[in-house]
Amino acid sequence: MKCSGLRAFMLAVACLGLGPTWLGLILLVWAPLVGLARVAMGVHYVSDVVAGAVVGVIVAWLGLQIHQPLLAWFTSLIGFPLW
């Protein structure tokens, strides 16, 4: 499994959680197109793209779950807010 599809789907889901919704929706359209292009070029199999999409969504969802607690812990560790 290569990382191009994983990154595309991870970015799309993370942007839906943290960024503007319109950008997340655009990236959700863009991510499958990246995978389709990789299959069309013969660089990946369809199963690679599907596996990358699943792993990307899971990793982004986990990142969104630990984002706030991790940020709160780090802020208390350094003693001042980051933003």
C-alpha positions in Angstrom: 0.0 0.0 0.0 1.4 3.3 -1.0 0.7 6.6 0.9 -0.8 8.8 -1.8 -4.4 7.6 -1.3 -3.9 7.4 2.4 -2.8 11.0 2.6 -5.5 12.3 0.3 -8.3 10.7 2.4 -6.6 11.5 5.7 -6.4 15.2 4.7 -10.0 15.3 3.5 -11.4 13.8 6.8 -9.1 15.9 9.0 -10.1 19.0 7.1 -13.8 18.2 7.7 -13.1 18.0 11.4 -10.7 20.9 11.8 -11.0 23.2 8.8 -13.7 24.9 6.9 -16.5 22.5 5.7 -16.4 23.7 2.1 -12.7 22.8 1.9 -13.4 19.4 3.4 -16.1 18.7 0.9 -13.8 19.7 -2.0 -11.1 17.4 -0.6 -13.6 14.5 -0.3 -14.3 14.9 -4.0 -10.5 15.2 -4.8 -9.4 12.2 -2.8 -11.1 9.5 -4.8 -9.9 11.2 -8.0 -6.3 10.8 -6.8 -6.9 7.1 -6.3 -8.6 6.8 -9.6 -5.7 8.5 -11.3 -3.2 6.2 -9.6 -5.2 3.1 -10.9 -5.5 4.6 -14.4 -1.7 5.2 -14.6 -1.1 1.6 -13.5 0.8 2.6 -10.4 -1.7 1.0 -8.0 -4.3 -1.8 -7.9 -7.8 -0.9 -6.9 -7.3 -2.8 -3.6 -4.3 -0.6 -2.8 -6.5 2.5 -3.3 -9.4 1.1 -1.2 -7.0 0.0 1.6 -5.4 3.4 1.6 -8.8 5.1 1.8 -9.9 3.0 4.7 -6.6 3.4 6.6 -6.6 7.2 5.9 -10.1 7.7 7.2 -9.3 5.6 10.3 -6.1 7.5 11.0 -7.7 10.9 10.5 -10.7 9.9 12.8 -8.3 8.8 15.5 -6.3 12.0 15.1 -9.5 14.0 15.5 -10.3 12.1 18.7 -7.0 12.7 20.4 -6.5 16.3 19.0 -8.1 18.2 21.9 -6.7 16.1 24.8 -3.2 16.1 23.3 -3.3 19.9 22.8 -4.6 20.4 26.3 -1.8 18.2 27.7 0.9 20.0 25.7 -0.4 23.4 26.6 -0.3 22.5 30.3 3.2 21.1 29.8 4.7 24.2 28.3 2.6 26.6 30.4 1.1 28.9 27.7 -1.5 28.4 25.0 -0.4 27.9 21.5 -3.2 29.9 19.9 
